[in-house]
Amino acid sequence: MIKVSLLFPRQEGIKFNVKYYAETHFPMLRQKLGDACKGGVVDRGLRGAAPNVPAPFVMITNLMFEDLEAFQGAFRPNRTDILADIQSFSNVQPLIQISEMNSA
């Protein structure tokens, strides 16, 4: 299994519409990725490790796929629509990391 992580970094002047992301973008993303996406979790950053320190990321989304080919096969035909919708909820592009999932 692989995990595709979308990390929206907190930065000066960031705009992020959490409601739109949760109610519109994420469901659209899951619909477009279809059965290739085996699960997904959205984490809203609340704070950093120390008191009164903001979270380094406004939002982190993790999507699980059987393998890299499954992700690419689902994402490629929908890339334009998915990426174009980012401007509907944020002025920041996410950092993307693809990880192999292993249990410890």
Secondary structure, 3 states (H helix, E strand, C coil): CEEEEEEEECCCCCCECHHHHHHHHHHHHHHHHHHHEEEEEEEECCCCCCCCCCCCEEEEEEEEECCHHHHHHHHHHHHHHHHHHHHHCECCCCEEEEEECCCC
